[in-house]
Amino acid sequence: MQEFFSISLIITQHLNRSLGGRQGVSLSKVSRYKRGLSHEENTHILLCDLGGSLGIDQDFSKPRNPAITCMNYMMYDFGVFNHQDLSNVSKLRRALSFSSFPWMNCNVTHPMTKEPFFGEPYNVFNINGMKLVVLSGYGGTFIPEEKAKNPNLHISGLGSSVKRWLRYIYDSVDPDYVIVCISDWSDEIDEVLQDMEGVGMLVTGSHLQEAGGDGEESSDAGGNGMTGNAVLSPRISASQYETYSVPEEGTVPLYHHRHNSQVMHISLNFKTRTSTYEYLGHSVSLIDQEVSQLSEDYNLLDLVHYHL
């Protein structure tokens, strides 16, 4: 067991089925970046997606979703849905049937039972003997099939769902460290912050809107190399994506990372004690520019070409 170790959390979002063979960030280049990290000593990698990478809202008639094929090859650890993924529930369910990793969400539920509709709301990762739990939720305002007579799923309140599942996790799992990941930042996030006792870190993804209406082309939000036909929602300012801490009386300060890039790297550092684990701090990097300059992972591209 390592005395000092780190966890590299690589977070992708809004890749819109960008597989490779193009400028900017793609799954192929993220795969190359992850491979480089794997050679670092005492580093454990968790690769996740905060939504918008499957291309569910795009026209595609092939039996397999190519983004899922890429993510399986890259050994993603978990995924979280956003409004783009939920835009077509039947297509999403078909894509996930080929996924070899969990897609988690605590507040996308069955309309009758209110239990999670897609798999589990959280996952437990055993890293260097430490129990790391990741809980995820959907914070967007888009309600899939809202006008349908018999909707297949229901969006429960985010604040109450996170609070309920955090209590269950601490009662049943007894975690050493907890991370909450929420896709599509919205005003309801403020309610979630009131019930984050025992959470080490909250990671929120940005909610992007399609360009158009104002006649402007897609833009690079915050200079982070974001590409694709999307711009930041006007209600979100660049300052809201800065790293900041909110110390509260009687609780451990929580760190919130609201980002508007396509790929982010959070490195968390820990020290092994006799029966516990000490959190030593973390660093955050928006790595769009670095990833976009990498070469392609041609094994990944060959695999996708074979399945298509």
C-alpha positions in Angstrom: 0.0 0.0 0.0 1.4 3.4 -1.0 1.9 6.0 1.8 1.5 8.9 -0.6 -0.7 8.6 -3.7 -2.8 10.7 -6.0 -6.0 10.3 -8.0 -6.1 11.9 -11.4 -9.7 12.6 -12.3 -10.0 13.3 -16.0 -13.3 14.9 -16.9 -14.7 15.2 -20.4 -17.9 16.9 -21.5 -19.6 18.2 -24.7 -17.4 16.3 -27.1 -20.5 15.7 -29.3 -19.1 12.4 -30.7 -15.7 13.9 -31.6 -13.8 10.7 -32.1 -10.6 11.9 -33.8 -9.0 12.9 -37.1 -9.9 16.6 -36.4 -8.5 19.7 -34.8 -9.3 20.4 -31.2 -10.2 18.0 -28.4 -11.3 14.5 -29.3 -11.7 11.1 -27.6 -8.7 9.9 -29.5 -6.5 12.6 -28.1 -7.9 12.2 -24.6 -7.0 8.6 -24.8 -3.4 9.6 -25.7 -3.4 12.0 -22.7 -4.5 9.3 -20.3 -1.9 6.9 -21.6 0.8 9.4 -20.7 -0.5 9.8 -17.2 -0.5 6.0 -16.7 3.3 6.0 -16.5 3.4 8.4 -13.5 4.3 6.7 -10.2 1.6 6.4 -7.4 -1.1 7.9 -9.7 -4.5 6.3 -10.0 -6.6 7.5 -13.0 -10.4 7.9 -13.0 -11.8 8.8 -16.4 -15.4 10.2 -16.5 -17.8 12.1 -18.7 -20.2 14.8 -17.6 -22.5 14.5 -20.6 -22.8 15.6 -24.2 -20.2 13.3 -25.6 -22.4 10.5 -27.0 -24.0 12.6 -29.7 -27.4 11.3 -28.8 -29.0 14.5 -30.3 -27.3 13.9 -33.6 -28.6 11.9 -36.6 -27.0 8.5 -36.6 -28.5 5.2 -37.8 -25.7 2.7 -37.1 -26.4 -0.1 -34.6 -23.6 0.9 -32.3 -22.8 4.3 -30.9 -19.2 5.0 -31.9 -18.5 7.2 -28.8 -19.5 4.3 -26.5 -17.1 2.1 -28.5 -14.3 4.6 -27.9 -15.1 5.0 -24.2 -15.1 1.2 -23.7 -11.7 1.0 -25.3 -10.4 3.9 -23.1 -11.8 2.2 -20.0 -13.9 5.0 -18.8 -14.8 4.6 -15.1 -18.3 6.3 -15.1 -20.5 8.7 -17.0 -23.1 11.3 -16.1 -26.0 12.4 -18.3 -26.8 15.9 -19.4 -29.7 17.4 -21.4 -28.2 16.4 -24.8 -28.0 12.7 -23.7 -31.6 12.9 -22.4 -33.0 14.4 -25.6 -33.8 10.9 -26.9 -34.3 8.3 -24.2 -34.8 5.3 -26.5 -31.6 6.1 -28.4 -29.8 6.6 -25.1 -31.0 3.2 -23.7 -29.7 1.5 -26.8 -26.3 3.2 -26.6 -25.9 2.3 -22.9 -26.7 -1.4 -23.6 -23.2 -1.5 -25.2 -21.5 0.4 -22.4 -19.0 -1.5 -20.2 -18.9 1.2 -17.5 -21.7 2.6 -15.3 -23.7 5.7 -16.1 -24.9 7.2 -12.8 -27.7 9.6 -11.9 -29.5 10.0 -8.6 -32.5 12.1 -9.7 -33.4 10.7 -13.2 -35.9 8.2 -11.9 -38.8 5.9 -12.8 -42.1 7.9 -12.7 -43.8 5.4 -10.4 -41.1 4.1 -8.0 -38.8 7.2 -8.1 -35.9 4.8 -8.1 -32.9 5.6 -10.5 -33.9 4.9 -14.1 -30.4 4.2 -15.4 -28.4 1.9 -13.1 -27.1 3.2 -9.8 -26.8 6.8 -8.5 -23.3 6.2 -7.2 -20.3 4.0 -7.5 -17.6 2.8 -5.0 -13.9 2.8 -6.2 -11.3 1.0 -4.1 -8.1 3.0 -4.7 -5.0 2.0 -2.6 -7.3 0.6 0.0 -9.3 3.8 0.2 -13.1 3.8 -0.5 -13.8 6.6 -2.8 -17.5 7.2 -3.6 -18.7 9.2 -6.6 -22.4 10.3 -6.5 -23.9 12.0 -9.6 -26.9 13.9 -10.5 -28.6 16.0 -13.3 -29.0 19.7 -12.6 -30.4 20.9 -15.9 -33.8 22.4 -16.6 -34.6 20.3 -19.7 -37.3 17.7 -18.8 -37.4 14.8 -21.4 -40.8 13.8 -22.6 -42.4 16.5 -20.4 -45.5 16.6 -22.6 -45.9 12.9 -23.1 -49.0 11.2 -21.8 -47.0 8.3 -20.4 -43.5 9.5 -19.7 -40.8 6.9 -19.3 -38.8 8.7 -16.7 -39.1 11.5 -14.1 -36.6 14.2 -13.0 -36.7 14.3 -9.2 -35.6 17.3 -7.1 -31.8 17.5 -7.2 -31.2 18.8 -3.7 -33.5 16.3 -2.0 -32.1 13.4 -4.1 -28.5 14.2 -3.3 -29.2 14.6 0.4 -31.1 11.3 0.5 -28.4 9.3 -1.3 -25.5 10.9 0.7 -27.2 9.7 3.9 -27.6 6.2 2.4 -24.0 6.1 1.3 -22.7 7.0 4.8 -25.0 4.5 6.5 -24.2 1.6 4.2 -20.7 2.2 2.6 -18.8 4.2 5.2 -16.7 6.0 2.6 -13.3 7.6 3.1 -13.8 10.4 0.5 -16.9 11.5 -1.5 -17.1 13.4 -4.8 -20.4 14.7 -6.1 -20.6 15.2 -9.9 -23.5 17.2 -11.4 -24.1 17.8 -15.1 -25.7 21.0 -16.4 -25.2 23.7 -13.8 -28.4 25.5 -12.9 -29.8 27.7 -10.1 -30.8 24.6 -8.2 -27.2 23.9 -7.4 -27.5 26.5 -4.7 -29.9 24.2 -2.9 -27.5 21.3 -3.1 -24.8 23.3 -1.4 -26.9 23.5 1.8 -26.7 19.7 2.3 -23.1 18.7 1.4 -21.9 17.6 4.8 -19.3 14.9 4.4 -18.5 15.7 0.7 -14.9 16.4 -0.2 -15.5 17.9 -3.7 -18.3 19.0 -5.9 -17.7 19.0 -9.7 -20.3 20.7 -11.9 -20.4 20.7 -15.7 -21.5 23.7 -17.8 -24.9 23.9 -19.6 -24.3 24.8 -23.2 -26.9 26.2 -25.6 -26.9 25.8 -29.4 -25.6 28.9 -31.2 -28.2 30.8 -33.2 -30.8 33.4 -32.7 -28.3 36.2 -32.3 -26.5 35.4 -35.5 -23.2 34.7 -33.8 -21.0 31.8 -34.6 -19.7 29.3 -32.1 -17.2 30.8 -29.7 -14.2 29.7 -27.7 -15.7 30.1 -24.2 -13.0 31.5 -21.9 -10.2 30.7 -24.3 -10.2 27.0 -23.4 -10.2 25.6 -26.9 -13.9 24.7 -27.0 -15.1 23.8 -30.4 -18.4 22.8 -31.8 -21.8 24.6 -32.4 -22.3 25.7 -28.8 -21.9 28.8 -26.6 -22.2 29.4 -22.9 -25.6 30.2 -21.6 -25.8 34.0 -21.2 -26.8 33.6 -17.5 -23.4 32.1 -16.7 -20.4 34.4 -16.5 -16.8 33.4 -16.8 -16.1 34.3 -13.2 -18.5 31.5 -12.1 -16.1 28.9 -13.4 -13.2 29.9 -11.3 -12.1 27.6 -8.5 -13.3 28.8 -5.1 -14.0 27.4 -1.7 -16.9 27.9 0.6 -15.9 27.4 4.3 -18.9 26.9 6.6 -18.9 26.8 10.4 -18.4 23.3 11.6 -17.8 21.7 8.2 -14.8 21.0 6.0 -14.5 23.6 3.2 -16.0 22.3 -0.1 -14.3 22.9 -3.4 -16.5 23.6 -6.4 -15.2 23.5 -10.0 -17.6 24.8 -12.5 -15.9 24.6 -15.9 -16.7 25.5 -19.5 -14.0 23.5 -21.2 -14.2 20.1 -22.8 -11.7 18.3 -20.7 -10.4 19.0 -17.2 -7.8 17.3 -15.0 -8.2 17.3 -11.2 -5.4 15.8 -9.2 -6.2 14.8 -5.6 -3.4 14.0 -3.2 -3.8 11.7 -0.2 -1.6 10.2 2.6 -2.3 6.8 4.1 -2.6 6.8 7.9 -2.9 3.8 10.2 -6.7 3.3 9.8 -7.6 6.4 7.8 -6.6 8.5 4.8 -5.5 12.2 5.0 -6.6 14.5 2.2 -3.6 16.7 1.3 -5.1 19.0 -1.3 -5.6 19.1 -5.0 -4.9 21.0 -8.3 -7.1 21.8 -11.2 -6.1 22.2 -14.9 -8.2 23.0 -17.9 -6.3 21.0 -20.5 -8.1 21.6 -23.8 -5.1 23.3 -25.4 -2.7 20.6 -24.2 -4.9 17.7 -25.3 -5.7 19.3 -28.7 -2.0 19.4 -29.6 -1.5 15.6 -29.0 -1.2 13.0 -31.7 -4.1 10.6 -32.4 -4.6 7.2 -30.8 -4.7 5.3 -34.0 -5.6 2.0 -32.3 -8.8 3.7 -31.1 -9.5 5.1 -34.6 -9.0 1.7 -36.2 -11.4 0.1 -33.7 -14.1 2.6 -34.4 -13.6 2.2 -38.2 -14.0 -1.5 -37.8 -17.3 -1.3 -35.9 -18.8 1.3 -38.2 
